Each structure stands twice: as structure tokens, then as C-alpha cells.
Amino acid sequence: MNALRAFESAARHLSFTLAADELSVTPAAISHQVKSLEDRLGARLFRRTSKGLVITDEGLALVPTLSDTFTRLGHLLDQFENGHRREVLTVSVVGTFASGWLFSRLRDFEERHPFIDLRLLTNNNRVDVAGESLDFAIRFGDGAWHGLHAERLLDAPMSPLCSPLTAARLQRPEDLRDVPLLRSYRPQDWPAWFDAAGLTPVPARGPIFDASSLMAQAAIDGYGVALVPVCMFERDIENGRLAQPFPILVDTGAYWLVMQKSRQITSAMNAFRSWLLTLLSKA
């Protein structure tokens, strides 16, 4: 192993002196290690010239595999801290769930699992679990996604939300005809709500948003009425930034924890799933 390490370092630097500095040994020790490796392989790995070291074809054949191996070993050893192995967990989360529920609870997860490096990515519900090498994704919908195992996390019925000033203009559901109805990428949501209210759907002609959190912010700013999961905006309702003019709710989907069906479960994945389900069961 020492000989392989000495050769790999010398090959990168094309210098026994620089390799010696990197490995905290003498240039003579590097030369001796490389010579012992050459003797074992029965092949020269360097040619010594007046301009310095020149790596041979045989040496070039060894370098890629050795460099990759030592890099992997380094990454593996870096995972250990105080006798524990650190694990990386990559989770992509639909932005509304991230801001409306998850972010405020992450400190609890970190305290319970200090040796898991959680990497969070936010998405607008269109996410490639396999292509992005994700451990988990949290998505909104019906749970029927091809090639994915989906576990229901939280029901999220929708209702119109808007600024208090806009809400003052809405005495009956029919009054929604007179205000902009903000739209998401899910065109079926507003018709479903009007159906639940016993009304003929009103054409939604407001701006289209790819995230409920952005749509709710537009509603807060007075741009119209957003149809969003009420449970994700309870703090905004409590502090008066948003108002719910009508109590009518409609179920158009839920939040799901999804993963590739072929994905092998790691201990970090088990820890995150158990933590998530435990908290949600108490909600």
C-alpha cells in the first residue's frame, strides 16, 4: 500500500520531492517505494531524464485506477467522526411543504441524528428521483407515479386564501367571479373547489405559478385569490397575512414520501422516514 501511494503521488506531481512533501517522508523513501513496486510488477513506471520524471505507458495504465481508489478511500474515511460513520441523505422537497412544515422542524432532526448530513433540494413537484440520485422526494399529488414507491404523509385539503383586504370583498363564493383567481400547474384544482361549493366553475384567468408558496405570496400582496393547502399556511392565517373567506375545502391530493422501488434502504433513510412519520402522526 505504501508503494502504491508513493507511486500515485509521484505520478501526479511528476516529482519524488513533491511526493515526499505530500506524504511527509524523504525523496529517498519515495524512490525506494517506487523501485520496490517496479520490481514486483517487473515493469518500469518512470523514466528519469535530465528534465525530470517521465511516466511510462505501464505507469499511465496504473494511475486512473489508483487515483480513483485513493479518492474513494479518502471519502469513506471522511465519513467517520468520533467513532461514528456519517451518512449523506439527499431529499428533494416540494417548496410549499418545505416552507410550510419541514424547515421549522429540521433542528429536531439534526439533534436526534447528528451523524446524518441532510441535503435538501426544493422542487416544484416535477422531480426526477432516479436522474437526480435522490434518496427520497416529498411530492404532492395522488401518489401514483410510475416506478416509485409512495407513502402517504399528510392530507392537504385546499381552500381559497387571500389578503384580508381582498377577503372583505368576498361575501359569497359567487363573488370569486369578480377577483383574479391565481392558478397553479394543476388546472383541475379550481374546478374541483367550485364543484365542492355547488357552483359552476369560474374560468381562472390570473397568473400561473409553479409553487403554491409563490402563489400564496402573490395573494398576500393583493394580486388575487390562491387555492392552496390550508395546513401549509396556518401561520400566515394566524398572523393576519392571509384570510380564508370560505370554510369549503376540497381534497385534490396529499403529500407523499416517494423513492425508487429499486432503491436499497439505508440506515439514514430509515431514520428520516421514522422521524417524519412520528412527527406527522402527532400533528
Backbone torsions as a table, in degrees:
resi	resn	phi	psi	omega
1	MET	NA	-42.2	178.7
2	ASN	-62.3	-39.2	-180.0
3	ALA	-66.4	-42.1	178.2
4	LEU	-63.4	-41.5	179.4
5	ARG	-64.4	-43.3	179.5
6	ALA	-62.1	-44.9	179.6
7	PHE	-63.6	-45.1	-177.4
8	GLU	-61.2	-42.0	179.2
9	SER	-67.5	-43.5	179.2
10	ALA	-64.2	-35.0	179.5
11	ALA	-68.3	-37.7	178.2
12	ARG	-67.1	-42.3	-175.4
13	HIS	-90.9	-16.7	-170.5
14	LEU	49.8	44.2	-178.7
15	SER	-161.8	126.8	173.4
16	PHE	-69.4	-33.8	-178.2
17	THR	-65.7	-48.1	-180.0
18	LEU	-67.0	-36.1	176.4
19	ALA	-64.2	-40.1	178.5
20	ALA	-63.0	-42.8	177.6
21	ASP	-60.9	-41.4	-178.9
22	GLU	-65.2	-39.1	-174.8
23	LEU	-97.9	3.3	177.2
24	SER	58.6	44.9	173.8
25	VAL	-132.6	-175.6	179.4
26	THR	-91.3	155.8	174.9
27	PRO	-56.9	-34.2	178.9
28	ALA	-63.6	-37.2	179.1
29	ALA	-65.9	-40.1	177.4
30	ILE	-62.5	-46.1	180.0
31	SER	-59.3	-42.2	-179.8
32	HIS	-64.6	-42.6	-178.9
33	GLN	-65.5	-42.8	179.8
34	VAL	-64.5	-40.8	179.3
35	LYS	-62.8	-39.3	179.5
36	SER	-66.6	-35.6	177.8
37	LEU	-68.8	-41.1	178.2
38	GLU	-61.7	-41.1	179.3
39	ASP	-63.5	-39.6	-178.9
40	ARG	-69.0	-38.1	-178.4
41	LEU	-82.9	-21.0	-176.5
42	GLY	70.5	31.6	-178.5
43	ALA	-148.8	146.6	176.0
44	ARG	-81.4	137.2	-178.8
45	LEU	-105.2	-23.7	177.1
46	PHE	-135.0	151.9	166.0
47	ARG	-112.5	130.7	178.9
48	ARG	-89.3	120.2	179.8
49	THR	-122.7	173.6	179.0
50	SER	-65.6	-22.0	179.8
51	LYS	-94.7	0.3	178.6
52	GLY	122.1	-161.0	-178.3
53	LEU	-79.9	140.5	172.2
54	VAL	-125.4	124.2	-177.8
55	ILE	-78.5	139.0	-179.4
56	THR	-83.8	171.5	177.0
57	ASP	-61.0	-37.6	178.1
58	GLU	-64.4	-39.1	177.0
59	GLY	-66.3	-42.3	179.1
60	LEU	-60.2	-32.4	179.9
61	ALA	-67.3	-28.5	-178.4
62	LEU	-83.2	-30.9	-167.9
63	VAL	-58.7	-50.6	-174.8
64	PRO	-58.0	-45.1	-178.5
65	THR	-67.1	-42.3	179.4
66	LEU	-64.2	-45.3	-179.1
67	SER	-60.6	-44.5	179.0
68	ASP	-63.3	-41.4	-178.7
69	THR	-63.9	-46.3	-179.0
70	PHE	-67.7	-34.9	176.5
71	THR	-63.8	-44.2	179.4
72	ARG	-63.9	-41.7	177.7
73	LEU	-61.7	-41.4	178.7
74	GLY	-61.5	-43.8	178.8
75	HIS	-63.9	-39.6	179.4
76	LEU	-64.0	-45.0	-179.2
77	LEU	-67.1	-32.1	178.5
78	ASP	-65.8	-18.5	-179.3
79	GLN	-75.2	-12.7	-177.1
80	PHE	-97.0	135.7	179.6
81	GLU	-148.3	123.1	179.4
82	ASN	52.1	41.2	176.8
83	GLY	82.5	3.2	-179.9
84	HIS	-118.3	146.9	176.6
85	ARG	-91.8	124.4	176.6
86	ARG	-80.4	141.5	177.6
87	GLU	-122.0	143.0	175.4
88	VAL	-95.8	133.2	177.7
89	LEU	-127.0	119.7	-177.6
90	THR	-108.2	120.0	-176.7
91	VAL	-128.5	128.9	174.6
92	SER	-101.7	131.1	-171.8
93	VAL	-127.9	131.8	174.5
94	VAL	-58.3	134.1	-168.4
95	GLY	-55.5	-37.2	-177.7
96	THR	-65.7	-41.7	177.9
97	PHE	-67.9	-37.2	179.9
98	ALA	-61.4	-50.2	-176.6
99	SER	-79.8	-30.6	-175.3
100	GLY	-87.4	-18.0	-177.2
101	TRP	-139.9	-48.7	-166.6
102	LEU	-74.4	-47.4	-170.7
103	PHE	-57.2	-39.5	-176.6
104	SER	-70.6	-9.8	-177.0
105	ARG	-113.1	-1.2	-174.5
106	LEU	-64.9	-32.4	-179.9
107	ARG	-59.3	-36.9	178.3
108	ASP	-62.4	-42.5	178.7
109	PHE	-64.1	-43.5	-179.1
110	GLU	-63.0	-38.4	179.6
111	GLU	-69.2	-35.5	-179.6
112	ARG	-79.0	-26.8	-175.7
113	HIS	-133.9	69.5	-174.5
114	PRO	-67.5	-14.3	-177.8
115	PHE	-103.6	18.0	172.0
116	ILE	-111.2	121.3	175.5
117	ASP	-89.2	100.8	-177.8
118	LEU	-84.5	122.9	178.4
119	ARG	-112.2	113.2	-176.1
120	LEU	-103.7	131.5	173.6
121	LEU	-119.6	138.8	176.9
122	THR	-100.4	150.3	-178.9
123	ASN	-140.9	168.5	178.4
124	ASN	-102.8	28.1	177.0
125	ASN	86.9	-10.1	174.2
126	ARG	-102.7	99.8	-172.5
127	VAL	-137.5	140.0	178.9
128	ASP	-100.6	96.2	-175.2
129	VAL	-61.0	-43.6	-178.8
130	ALA	-73.9	-46.0	-176.1
131	GLY	-64.7	-29.8	-179.4
132	GLU	-97.5	7.9	177.7
133	SER	53.0	48.2	-178.4
134	LEU	-88.0	144.9	170.5
135	ASP	-76.1	-48.3	178.3
136	PHE	-137.6	160.1	164.7
137	ALA	-135.6	147.3	173.1
138	ILE	-110.4	120.0	-173.9
139	ARG	-127.8	162.6	176.0
140	PHE	-111.6	135.4	178.4
141	GLY	158.2	-150.4	-177.0
142	ASP	-98.2	-1.9	178.0
143	GLY	84.4	-0.1	-177.6
144	ALA	-99.5	83.7	179.0
145	TRP	-119.8	127.5	-173.7
146	HIS	-60.7	132.0	175.8
147	GLY	78.8	3.0	-177.0
148	LEU	-117.8	142.5	169.6
149	HIS	-90.7	126.8	-176.6
150	ALA	-120.4	131.2	178.5
151	GLU	-119.0	122.9	-174.9
152	ARG	-66.1	129.1	-179.8
153	LEU	-103.2	-51.3	-169.6
154	LEU	-155.3	127.4	171.7
155	ASP	-71.3	145.4	-174.7
156	ALA	-142.3	70.6	178.8
157	PRO	-62.1	147.9	-174.5
158	MET	-106.5	151.8	174.8
159	SER	-152.6	154.1	177.4
160	PRO	-64.5	133.9	174.1
161	LEU	-127.5	147.1	-178.6
162	CYS	-158.4	178.1	176.7
163	SER	-69.9	153.6	177.4
164	PRO	-55.9	-34.9	180.0
165	LEU	-65.5	-41.8	177.3
166	THR	-68.1	-39.7	-179.2
167	ALA	-60.2	-31.4	-179.8
168	ALA	-64.4	-20.8	-179.9
169	ARG	-89.4	-6.0	-173.7
170	LEU	-109.8	95.2	179.7
171	GLN	-90.1	-32.3	-179.5
172	ARG	-134.3	156.2	177.3
173	PRO	-55.4	-30.1	178.9
174	GLU	-61.0	-24.1	-178.2
175	ASP	-67.3	-13.7	178.1
176	LEU	-63.8	-15.7	176.6
177	ARG	-65.1	-21.1	-172.6
178	ASP	-100.5	5.9	-179.2
179	VAL	-130.8	154.7	176.9
180	PRO	-65.5	132.6	176.9
181	LEU	-102.1	110.5	-178.2
182	LEU	-70.7	141.8	-171.7
183	ARG	-119.5	150.3	173.2
184	SER	-106.6	-175.2	177.0
185	TYR	-73.6	-2.6	-179.9
186	ARG	-103.2	89.4	-174.7
187	PRO	-65.8	-14.6	-177.8
188	GLN	-80.4	-10.9	-172.1
189	ASP	-68.2	-52.5	-179.0
190	TRP	-61.3	-46.5	176.3
191	PRO	-56.8	-38.3	179.2
192	ALA	-64.5	-39.4	179.8
193	TRP	-68.0	-44.4	178.7
194	PHE	-61.8	-36.2	176.6
195	ASP	-63.7	-42.3	177.7
196	ALA	-64.0	-29.7	178.9
197	ALA	-84.0	-2.4	-179.9
198	GLY	74.9	27.4	-176.5
199	LEU	-121.6	156.9	171.0
200	THR	-70.8	131.1	-177.4
201	PRO	-56.3	140.5	175.2
202	VAL	-94.9	130.2	178.2
203	PRO	-58.0	127.2	178.1
204	ALA	-88.1	119.6	-175.9
205	ARG	-121.1	10.4	178.9
206	GLY	-78.2	179.8	179.3
207	PRO	-59.7	154.7	177.0
208	ILE	-102.7	132.3	-178.9
209	PHE	-119.9	148.5	178.2
210	ASP	-97.0	6.5	178.1
211	ALA	-148.9	135.2	179.4
212	SER	-63.5	-31.8	-179.8
213	SER	-64.3	-38.6	177.5
214	LEU	-70.3	-37.6	179.2
215	MET	-65.5	-40.0	177.8
216	ALA	-65.4	-37.8	177.6
217	GLN	-64.2	-38.3	176.4
218	ALA	-63.5	-37.8	176.9
219	ALA	-65.5	-41.5	177.2
220	ILE	-58.6	-38.7	-178.6
221	ASP	-80.2	2.0	173.8
222	GLY	88.4	17.7	-177.8
223	TYR	-84.5	-8.5	179.6
224	GLY	154.4	-160.2	-177.0
225	VAL	-111.7	130.9	-179.4
226	ALA	-106.1	136.8	173.0
227	LEU	-99.8	105.7	-170.6
228	VAL	-140.5	164.1	175.9
229	PRO	-66.1	115.5	-174.5
230	VAL	-60.5	-38.0	-175.7
231	CYS	-62.9	-20.7	179.6
232	MET	-85.2	-6.9	-175.0
233	PHE	-128.8	27.2	-178.4
234	GLU	-63.2	-36.4	179.8
235	ARG	-66.9	-38.3	178.4
236	ASP	-67.0	-34.0	177.0
237	ILE	-70.7	-42.9	-178.9
238	GLU	-64.1	-37.5	-178.0
239	ASN	-90.3	5.9	173.1
240	GLY	83.6	7.6	178.0
241	ARG	-76.1	-32.6	177.6
242	LEU	-125.0	154.1	176.1
243	ALA	-129.7	148.3	176.4
244	GLN	-109.2	98.6	-172.3
245	PRO	-69.7	-24.4	-177.7
246	PHE	-133.7	143.3	-178.1
247	PRO	-80.9	-2.1	-175.1
248	ILE	-69.5	128.2	179.3
249	LEU	-118.5	152.3	175.5
250	VAL	-137.1	137.3	177.4
251	ASP	-91.3	114.7	177.0
252	THR	-118.6	-0.5	-179.7
253	GLY	167.3	-178.3	179.4
254	ALA	-144.2	171.1	173.7
255	TYR	-92.6	137.0	-175.0
256	TRP	-129.5	146.3	170.8
257	LEU	-96.5	118.3	-174.2
258	VAL	-122.4	153.1	177.9
259	MET	-153.9	162.0	174.6
260	GLN	-63.7	139.1	178.6
261	LYS	-62.6	-29.2	-178.1
262	SER	-87.8	-1.2	-174.9
263	ARG	-72.4	131.5	175.9
264	GLN	-80.7	128.3	-176.4
265	ILE	-73.2	130.9	175.5
266	THR	-101.0	168.3	178.5
267	SER	-64.7	-34.4	177.9
268	ALA	-66.0	-39.9	177.3
269	MET	-63.9	-42.9	177.6
270	ASN	-60.6	-41.0	-178.6
271	ALA	-65.2	-44.4	-179.1
272	PHE	-66.0	-44.9	180.0
273	ARG	-60.9	-46.7	-179.0
274	SER	-63.1	-43.1	178.5
275	TRP	-60.7	-45.1	-177.7
276	LEU	-63.1	-49.1	-176.8
277	LEU	-67.4	-34.9	177.9
278	THR	-64.0	-46.3	179.1
279	LEU	-64.7	-42.0	-177.3
280	LEU	-69.2	-30.0	177.9
281	SER	-67.5	-21.3	179.7
282	LYS	-92.9	-9.6	-176.0
283	ALA	-71.8	NA	NA
